[in-house]
């Protein structure tokens, strides 16, 4: 009788430990709630990004840099008027913040209306190969638009009227 209890206790402890291991491997409710929602060309709340072109230059609107200015030109159709953040994540995982804000990049934007935008990043041009443009709601806990950047065009000096750093 005693050996039966020992085996039952050992089995219960093994199941308990196994359950704890499984629980620890799964994301918590808070982690699931805070996880971003990734989309590639259209995201709720953010809107749609189309016609993405990427160029790199040593000077932008007369401002020189020791690295490179990487300009991302795109068409943007916002869903709502929300404050957005923008970053480029390179293929090796390095994240670069934009030198200008999305609000400055697009000029006047209205939900449902297309705008031409230019985001500018100070970063090594070679890091733009295979990189992704990430647009997100300001707290990064909502939907995120992750757009792969295309082929990089090299330019000597870039001038974009209406875009400032």
Buried (B, 14 or more C-beta within 10 A) or exposed (E): EEEEEEEEEEEEEEEEEEEEEEEEEEEEEEEEEEEBBEBEEBBEBBBBBEEBBBBBBBBBBEBEBEBBBBBBBBBBBBBEEBEBBBBBBBEEEEEBEBBBBBEBBBEEBEEEEBBBBBBBBBBBBEBBEEBBBBBBBEEEEBBBBBBEBEEBEEBEEBEBEEBEE
